[in-house]
């Protein structure tokens, strides 16, 4: 099934300003973050989103997409090669190709659980539809599922899918090549989240977008485009989270939900002005980058203007909490009403800030299994470097693991770092375009040594 190749015939298609060699080609790993492996620059190699691990359970093989172009948006004629690197030898094994991918999430390529070693799964295009494909790397057998996957259950037998044909007409990560006008509408009755049976290939619509739009509706939903995306399972696969987005073009709002595998027991979290990336800490907690609604930050002031026994009691309670309970960082952040990482309890309206005034920017978060460390990243700084950060919840501090020059920013073909832990959490894997071509970088992480600092 696999074949070794050195891509000697591939010529990368880069914009002239990158091909000229004028771009900075650099990254820096901090102390105790030693380089383990990096993909070559003879082509663009990337993995995809931050909620999946690119290495197999043995940490000997690295899954990747290989593209012979970069520095531009994807068109319907583009394809990527799918394969893996043998990490000890650096040898590339080409497996197949896909025509259903984007720069941020790839083709949803991943090792299939529960062993994360034998099979891979990814999305592809077949005739006039998107599908998913499962390949057994040991036997070479291939199975095609007539629905693309979005979030694969850790048990490997089911997945949650979205309507990528609908996503083409929304502000969402989508695939090129299929443009059915039936999906160009504010809400389609057949749109939503699907449960996909990866054993028998059947799928079932379990959450309808139109039903969510009718749940606690607000005025800005009227005549807006609605879509669902960013589905993530909790570690044991008992519930998944997803985003309901609605708006016009880049002007959109977001609501956060969780549900059980059958799409039941749906829970709507508080409305925030901003809801962005999330990451499960355990089966019942997750962080999400969010900003409280303005009314949450002004309600306190409005109540204090009332000359009543309730307002005086509230004022006294706040002063006591500020002095004896809240840290200065938390109280400062609450006063400014800024965005932050919020630790949410599943099926609860309660939240607490994480890394207040320490983690100051949105990123792509994931947690160690013990819930102590959170791995995240940043977008490009003023010098066009993206940073990889490790937040220590026990010590409320950040460790800079490395920074990577970023040549493409604020574009559809940017390269976010999307840091992920290896299965054993002793290394970190990122995508980077510091050389002008996408590369996957693996470096060591000694979190025990970091935790003792």
VEXDREN-2710 file (C-alpha; in Angstrom, 1 decimal):
% VEXDREN-2710
k/r/px/py/pz
1/UNK/0.0/0.0/0.0
2/UNK/2.8/2.4/0.8
3/UNK/5.7/3.5/-1.2
4/UNK/8.9/5.3/-0.4
5/UNK/9.5/8.6/-2.2
6/UNK/11.9/11.5/-1.9
7/UNK/9.8/13.8/-4.1
8/UNK/12.7/14.5/-6.3
9/UNK/10.3/15.6/-9.1
10/UNK/8.2/17.9/-7.0
11/UNK/8.7/21.6/-7.5
12/UNK/7.0/23.8/-4.9
13/UNK/4.9/26.6/-6.3
14/UNK/5.8/29.7/-4.2
15/UNK/5.1/33.4/-4.7
16/UNK/8.1/35.1/-6.2
17/UNK/9.0/37.0/-3.0
18/UNK/9.2/33.7/-1.1
19/UNK/11.0/31.8/-3.8
20/UNK/13.7/34.5/-4.0
21/UNK/15.0/33.6/-0.6
22/UNK/14.4/37.0/0.9
23/UNK/12.1/35.7/3.6
24/UNK/13.4/35.0/7.1
25/UNK/13.8/31.3/7.7
26/UNK/14.1/30.8/11.4
27/UNK/12.6/29.5/14.6
28/UNK/13.8/29.3/18.2
29/UNK/13.3/26.5/20.7
30/UNK/13.8/27.5/24.3
31/UNK/15.9/25.6/26.8
32/UNK/14.8/22.0/27.4
33/UNK/12.8/22.0/24.1
34/UNK/15.2/20.0/22.0
35/UNK/14.4/19.3/18.3
36/UNK/13.4/15.7/17.6
37/UNK/12.3/15.9/14.0
38/UNK/11.4/18.3/11.2
39/UNK/10.0/17.6/7.8
40/UNK/12.1/18.6/4.8
41/UNK/11.5/21.7/2.7
42/UNK/11.5/19.9/-0.7
43/UNK/7.6/20.2/-0.4
44/UNK/5.0/21.6/2.0
45/UNK/4.2/19.1/4.8
46/UNK/1.5/19.9/7.3
47/UNK/-0.9/18.0/9.6
48/UNK/-3.9/20.1/10.4
49/UNK/-5.9/20.9/13.5
50/UNK/-4.8/21.0/17.1
51/UNK/-7.3/18.5/18.6
52/UNK/-5.6/15.5/16.9
53/UNK/-2.2/13.8/17.5
54/UNK/-0.1/13.4/14.3
55/UNK/2.1/10.7/15.7
56/UNK/1.1/7.1/16.3
57/UNK/1.0/5.5/19.7
58/UNK/4.6/4.4/19.4
59/UNK/5.7/7.9/18.4
60/UNK/7.6/6.3/15.5
61/UNK/5.4/7.5/12.6
62/UNK/4.3/11.0/11.8
63/UNK/1.1/11.5/9.6
64/UNK/1.2/14.3/7.1
65/UNK/-0.3/16.0/4.1
66/UNK/2.2/16.8/1.3
67/UNK/1.4/19.6/-1.0
68/UNK/3.4/20.7/-4.1
69/UNK/2.2/24.3/-3.7
70/UNK/2.0/26.9/-1.0
71/UNK/1.4/30.6/-0.4
72/UNK/-2.1/30.7/-2.0
73/UNK/-5.6/29.6/-1.5
74/UNK/-6.8/26.1/-2.5
75/UNK/-8.8/25.5/-5.7
76/UNK/-10.9/22.6/-6.8
77/UNK/-8.2/21.1/-8.9
78/UNK/-5.7/20.8/-6.0
79/UNK/-4.9/17.6/-4.3
80/UNK/-2.6/16.6/-1.4
81/UNK/-0.6/13.4/-1.0
82/UNK/-1.3/11.6/2.3
83/UNK/1.4/9.5/4.0
84/UNK/3.7/9.3/7.0
85/UNK/7.3/9.8/8.0
86/UNK/9.3/7.1/9.7
87/UNK/10.7/9.3/12.4
88/UNK/13.9/7.4/13.2
89/UNK/15.0/7.3/9.5
90/UNK/13.2/10.3/8.1
91/UNK/11.8/8.3/5.2
92/UNK/8.5/9.4/3.7
93/UNK/5.9/6.7/2.9
94/UNK/3.2/7.9/0.4
95/UNK/-0.1/6.2/0.9
96/UNK/-2.8/7.9/-1.2
97/UNK/-4.2/11.3/-2.2
98/UNK/-7.1/13.5/-1.1
99/UNK/-9.1/16.2/-2.9
100/UNK/-11.0/17.4/0.2
101/UNK/-8.8/19.5/2.4
102/UNK/-8.1/23.0/3.6
103/UNK/-5.0/24.6/5.1
104/UNK/-6.2/24.8/8.7
105/UNK/-7.7/21.4/9.2
106/UNK/-6.3/19.4/6.3
107/UNK/-8.4/16.5/5.3
108/UNK/-9.2/15.7/8.9
109/UNK/-6.4/13.2/8.6
110/UNK/-5.7/11.2/11.8
111/UNK/-4.8/7.9/13.4
112/UNK/-8.0/5.9/14.1
113/UNK/-8.6/4.8/17.7
114/UNK/-8.6/3.0/19.9
115/UNK/-5.0/1.8/19.1
116/UNK/-3.9/4.8/17.0
117/UNK/-1.4/2.7/15.2
118/UNK/-3.1/0.4/12.6
119/UNK/-5.6/2.5/10.6
120/UNK/-5.8/6.1/9.4
121/UNK/-9.0/8.0/8.4
122/UNK/-9.3/11.2/6.3
123/UNK/-11.8/12.9/4.0
124/UNK/-11.8/12.9/0.2
125/UNK/-14.0/13.7/-2.8
126/UNK/-15.7/11.1/-4.9
127/UNK/-17.6/12.2/-8.0
128/UNK/-20.0/14.8/-6.7
129/UNK/-19.8/14.2/-3.0
130/UNK/-17.5/14.3/0.0
131/UNK/-16.6/11.0/1.7
132/UNK/-14.3/9.7/4.3
133/UNK/-11.8/6.9/3.8
134/UNK/-10.3/4.4/6.3
135/UNK/-7.0/2.6/5.3
136/UNK/-5.5/-0.2/7.2
137/UNK/-1.7/0.4/6.9
138/UNK/-0.9/-3.2/7.8
139/UNK/-3.1/-5.0/5.3
140/UNK/-3.6/-2.2/2.7
141/UNK/-7.4/-2.6/2.8
142/UNK/-9.5/0.5/2.1
143/UNK/-13.0/1.3/3.1
144/UNK/-15.0/4.3/1.9
145/UNK/-17.7/5.9/4.1
146/UNK/-20.3/8.0/2.2
147/UNK/-20.0/11.0/4.6
148/UNK/-17.0/13.1/5.6
149/UNK/-16.0/13.1/9.2
150/UNK/-15.3/16.1/11.5
151/UNK/-14.7/14.7/15.0
152/UNK/-13.9/11.0/15.3
153/UNK/-14.9/9.3/18.6
154/UNK/-11.8/8.0/20.6
155/UNK/-13.3/4.5/20.3
156/UNK/-13.0/4.6/16.6
157/UNK/-16.4/3.3/15.7
158/UNK/-18.4/6.5/15.3
159/UNK/-17.8/10.1/14.3
160/UNK/-19.6/13.4/14.2
161/UNK/-19.9/14.9/10.7
162/UNK/-20.8/18.4/9.4
163/UNK/-22.2/19.4/6.1
164/UNK/-19.1/20.6/4.2
165/UNK/-21.2/21.4/1.2
166/UNK/-23.1/23.9/3.3
167/UNK/-19.8/25.2/4.8
168/UNK/-18.8/26.4/1.4
169/UNK/-21.4/29.2/1.6
170/UNK/-20.6/30.1/5.2
171/UNK/-17.7/31.7/7.0
172/UNK/-16.3/28.3/7.9
173/UNK/-13.4/26.0/7.0
174/UNK/-14.6/24.2/3.9
175/UNK/-13.6/22.1/0.9
176/UNK/-13.5/23.2/-2.7
177/UNK/-14.9/21.3/-5.7
178/UNK/-18.6/20.9/-4.8
179/UNK/-20.9/23.9/-5.0
180/UNK/-24.6/22.9/-4.7
181/UNK/-26.8/26.0/-4.7
182/UNK/-29.4/24.3/-2.5
183/UNK/-27.2/25.1/0.5
184/UNK/-27.0/28.8/-0.3
185/UNK/-29.6/30.0/2.2
186/UNK/-29.8/31.3/5.7
187/UNK/-30.9/27.9/7.2
188/UNK/-31.5/24.6/5.4
189/UNK/-33.8/22.0/7.1
190/UNK/-31.4/19.2/6.2
191/UNK/-28.3/20.9/7.7
192/UNK/-26.8/20.0/11.0
193/UNK/-24.6/17.4/12.7
194/UNK/-24.5/13.8/11.7
195/UNK/-23.6/10.7/13.7
196/UNK/-21.6/8.5/11.3
197/UNK/-21.2/4.7/11.9
198/UNK/-17.7/3.9/10.8
199/UNK/-18.4/0.2/11.0
200/UNK/-21.4/-0.1/8.6
201/UNK/-21.0/3.3/6.8
202/UNK/-24.4/4.7/7.7
203/UNK/-25.1/8.3/8.9
204/UNK/-28.0/9.9/10.8
205/UNK/-28.8/13.6/11.2
206/UNK/-28.9/14.0/15.0
207/UNK/-28.8/17.8/15.6
208/UNK/-30.6/20.1/13.2
209/UNK/-29.3/23.7/12.7
210/UNK/-32.8/25.0/12.5
211/UNK/-33.7/23.6/15.9
212/UNK/-30.7/25.4/17.5
213/UNK/-31.7/28.6/15.8
214/UNK/-35.1/28.3/17.5
215/UNK/-33.5/27.7/20.9
216/UNK/-33.4/30.9/22.9
217/UNK/-33.3/33.0/19.7
218/UNK/-32.0/36.6/19.8
219/UNK/-32.8/39.4/17.3
220/UNK/-29.5/39.2/15.4
221/UNK/-30.3/35.6/14.3
222/UNK/-33.1/36.8/12.0
223/UNK/-32.2/36.4/8.3
224/UNK/-28.6/35.4/9.2
225/UNK/-26.7/32.5/7.9
226/UNK/-26.5/29.7/10.4
227/UNK/-24.0/26.8/10.6
228/UNK/-22.4/24.4/13.0
229/UNK/-18.7/23.6/13.3
230/UNK/-15.7/23.0/15.6
231/UNK/-16.9/19.7/17.1
232/UNK/-14.7/18.2/19.8
233/UNK/-15.2/15.1/21.9
234/UNK/-14.3/15.0/25.6
235/UNK/-11.4/12.6/26.5
236/UNK/-13.6/9.5/27.1
237/UNK/-16.2/10.3/24.3
238/UNK/-19.2/10.7/26.6
239/UNK/-20.0/14.2/25.3
240/UNK/-19.0/16.5/22.5
241/UNK/-18.9/20.3/22.2
242/UNK/-19.7/22.3/19.1
243/UNK/-20.2/25.9/18.0
244/UNK/-23.4/27.4/16.5
245/UNK/-22.5/30.4/14.4
246/UNK/-24.8/32.9/12.7
247/UNK/-24.3/36.2/10.9
248/UNK/-23.4/37.8/7.6
249/UNK/-19.9/37.3/6.2
250/UNK/-17.2/38.2/8.7
251/UNK/-19.8/39.7/11.0
252/UNK/-21.0/36.7/13.0
253/UNK/-21.8/35.6/16.5
254/UNK/-21.1/32.3/18.2
255/UNK/-23.0/30.1/20.8
256/UNK/-21.5/27.1/22.5
257/UNK/-23.3/23.8/23.1
258/UNK/-22.5/20.3/24.3
259/UNK/-24.4/17.1/23.7
260/UNK/-24.2/13.3/24.2
261/UNK/-23.1/11.0/21.3
262/UNK/-26.7/10.6/20.1
263/UNK/-27.2/14.4/19.9
264/UNK/-29.5/14.4/23.0
265/UNK/-29.1/16.2/26.4
266/UNK/-28.1/19.3/24.5
267/UNK/-26.8/22.1/26.7
268/UNK/-26.5/25.8/25.8
269/UNK/-23.8/27.8/27.6
270/UNK/-24.0/31.5/28.5
271/UNK/-24.0/34.0/25.6
272/UNK/-20.6/35.8/25.3
273/UNK/-19.5/38.6/23.0
274/UNK/-16.7/36.4/21.7
275/UNK/-16.4/32.6/21.7
276/UNK/-13.3/31.1/20.0
277/UNK/-11.1/28.1/20.5
278/UNK/-11.8/25.5/23.2
279/UNK/-10.1/22.5/24.7
280/UNK/-11.3/19.8/27.1
281/UNK/-9.4/19.5/30.4
282/UNK/-11.3/16.4/31.4
283/UNK/-14.7/14.8/30.8
284/UNK/-16.6/17.6/32.6
285/UNK/-14.4/20.7/32.2
286/UNK/-13.0/22.7/29.2
287/UNK/-11.5/26.0/28.6
288/UNK/-12.7/28.4/25.9
289/UNK/-11.4/31.8/24.8
290/UNK/-14.3/34.1/25.4
291/UNK/-15.4/37.7/26.3
292/UNK/-18.3/38.3/28.6
293/UNK/-21.2/40.3/27.2
294/UNK/-21.0/44.0/27.9
295/UNK/-24.1/43.7/30.0
296/UNK/-22.3/41.3/32.4
297/UNK/-19.6/43.9/33.1
298/UNK/-22.1/46.8/33.5
299/UNK/-24.8/45.1/35.5
300/UNK/-22.7/45.5/38.7
301/UNK/-22.4/49.3/38.1
302/UNK/-26.1/49.6/37.4
303/UNK/-27.1/47.8/40.5
304/UNK/-24.9/50.0/42.7
305/UNK/-26.7/53.1/41.3
306/UNK/-29.9/51.8/43.0
307/UNK/-30.3/53.1/46.5
308/UNK/-31.7/49.9/48.0
309/UNK/-30.8/47.4/50.7
310/UNK/-30.0/44.9/47.9
311/UNK/-27.5/47.2/46.3
312/UNK/-25.8/48.0/49.6
313/UNK/-25.5/44.3/50.4
314/UNK/-24.1/43.5/47.0
315/UNK/-21.5/46.3/47.3
316/UNK/-20.4/45.0/50.7
317/UNK/-20.1/41.5/49.4
318/UNK/-18.1/42.6/46.4
319/UNK/-15.7/44.6/48.7
320/UNK/-15.2/41.6/50.9
321/UNK/-14.6/39.3/48.0
322/UNK/-12.2/41.7/46.4
323/UNK/-10.2/42.0/49.6
324/UNK/-10.2/38.5/50.8
325/UNK/-11.1/36.1/47.9
326/UNK/-10.3/37.5/44.5
327/UNK/-6.7/38.0/43.4
328/UNK/-5.7/41.4/42.1
329/UNK/-5.3/40.0/38.6
330/UNK/-8.8/38.6/38.6
331/UNK/-10.4/41.7/39.9
332/UNK/-8.5/43.9/37.4
333/UNK/-9.6/41.7/34.6
334/UNK/-13.2/41.6/35.7
335/UNK/-13.2/45.4/35.8
336/UNK/-11.9/45.7/32.3
337/UNK/-14.3/43.1/31.0
338/UNK/-11.7/41.7/28.6
339/UNK/-11.5/38.4/26.8
340/UNK/-9.7/35.5/28.6
341/UNK/-9.6/31.7/28.8
342/UNK/-12.6/30.6/30.8
343/UNK/-12.8/27.3/32.6
344/UNK/-16.3/26.0/32.0
345/UNK/-18.2/23.3/33.8
346/UNK/-20.2/21.1/31.4
347/UNK/-23.9/21.6/31.8
348/UNK/-23.4/24.6/34.1
349/UNK/-23.6/28.4/33.7
350/UNK/-20.6/28.9/36.0
351/UNK/-17.1/29.7/34.8
352/UNK/-13.8/30.8/36.2
353/UNK/-10.9/32.6/34.5
354/UNK/-7.7/30.6/33.7
355/UNK/-4.4/32.4/33.6
356/UNK/-5.9/35.8/34.1
357/UNK/-3.6/38.6/32.9
358/UNK/-1.0/35.9/32.2
359/UNK/-2.6/34.3/29.1
360/UNK/-3.5/37.4/27.2
361/UNK/-4.3/36.2/23.7
362/UNK/-6.4/33.7/21.9
363/UNK/-4.8/30.4/20.9
364/UNK/-5.4/26.7/20.4
365/UNK/-5.5/25.1/23.8
366/UNK/-5.1/21.5/24.9
367/UNK/-4.4/20.0/28.3
368/UNK/-2.2/17.3/29.8
369/UNK/-4.1/14.3/31.1
370/UNK/-3.6/15.3/34.7
371/UNK/-5.1/18.7/34.0
372/UNK/-2.1/20.7/35.3
373/UNK/-0.5/22.0/32.0
374/UNK/-2.3/23.7/29.1
375/UNK/-0.5/23.9/25.8
376/UNK/-1.4/26.8/23.5
377/UNK/0.0/29.2/21.0
378/UNK/-0.4/32.8/19.7
379/UNK/-1.0/34.5/16.4
380/UNK/1.8/36.5/14.9
381/UNK/3.4/39.3/17.1
382/UNK/4.7/42.6/15.8
383/UNK/7.8/40.8/14.4
384/UNK/5.7/38.1/12.8
385/UNK/6.7/35.4/15.2
386/UNK/4.1/32.9/16.6
387/UNK/4.8/31.6/20.1
388/UNK/4.3/28.2/21.7
389/UNK/3.3/28.4/25.4
390/UNK/2.9/26.0/28.2
391/UNK/0.7/27.3/31.0
392/UNK/1.2/25.8/34.5
393/UNK/-2.1/25.9/36.4
394/UNK/-0.4/24.9/39.6
395/UNK/2.1/27.8/39.6
396/UNK/0.0/30.2/37.5
397/UNK/2.8/30.9/35.1
398/UNK/3.8/30.5/31.5
399/UNK/6.8/28.8/30.0
400/UNK/7.8/29.9/26.4
401/UNK/8.7/26.7/24.6
402/UNK/9.6/28.3/21.2
403/UNK/8.7/30.8/18.6
404/UNK/8.4/30.5/14.8
405/UNK/8.6/33.1/12.1
406/UNK/5.3/33.4/10.2
407/UNK/5.3/34.6/6.6
408/UNK/1.6/34.4/5.9
409/UNK/-0.7/36.2/8.3
410/UNK/-4.4/37.3/8.1
411/UNK/-4.9/35.1/4.9
412/UNK/-6.8/32.0/4.1
413/UNK/-3.5/30.2/3.6
414/UNK/-1.8/31.3/6.9
415/UNK/-0.1/28.5/8.9
416/UNK/-1.2/28.4/12.5
417/UNK/1.1/26.5/14.8
418/UNK/-1.7/24.3/16.2
419/UNK/0.5/22.7/18.9
420/UNK/-0.4/19.2/20.1
421/UNK/1.0/16.8/22.7
422/UNK/2.3/13.4/21.6
423/UNK/0.4/10.5/23.2
424/UNK/2.9/10.2/26.0
425/UNK/3.0/14.0/26.4
426/UNK/6.8/14.1/26.2
427/UNK/7.0/16.0/23.0
428/UNK/5.1/18.8/21.2
429/UNK/4.2/18.8/17.5
430/UNK/3.6/22.0/15.5
431/UNK/2.9/23.1/11.9
432/UNK/5.1/26.0/10.8
433/UNK/5.8/28.0/7.6
434/UNK/9.0/29.8/8.9
435/UNK/10.9/28.6/5.8
436/UNK/8.1/29.8/3.4
437/UNK/7.0/26.1/3.0
438/UNK/5.0/24.3/5.6
439/UNK/6.9/22.0/7.9
440/UNK/6.0/19.8/10.9
441/UNK/8.3/20.3/13.8
442/UNK/8.6/17.9/16.8
443/UNK/10.5/18.9/19.9
444/UNK/11.0/17.4/23.4
445/UNK/9.0/18.5/26.4
446/UNK/10.2/17.7/29.9
447/UNK/7.1/18.9/31.8
448/UNK/8.4/17.4/35.0
449/UNK/11.5/19.5/34.9
450/UNK/9.5/22.5/33.9
451/UNK/7.0/21.9/36.8
452/UNK/9.8/21.9/39.3
453/UNK/11.2/25.3/38.3
END
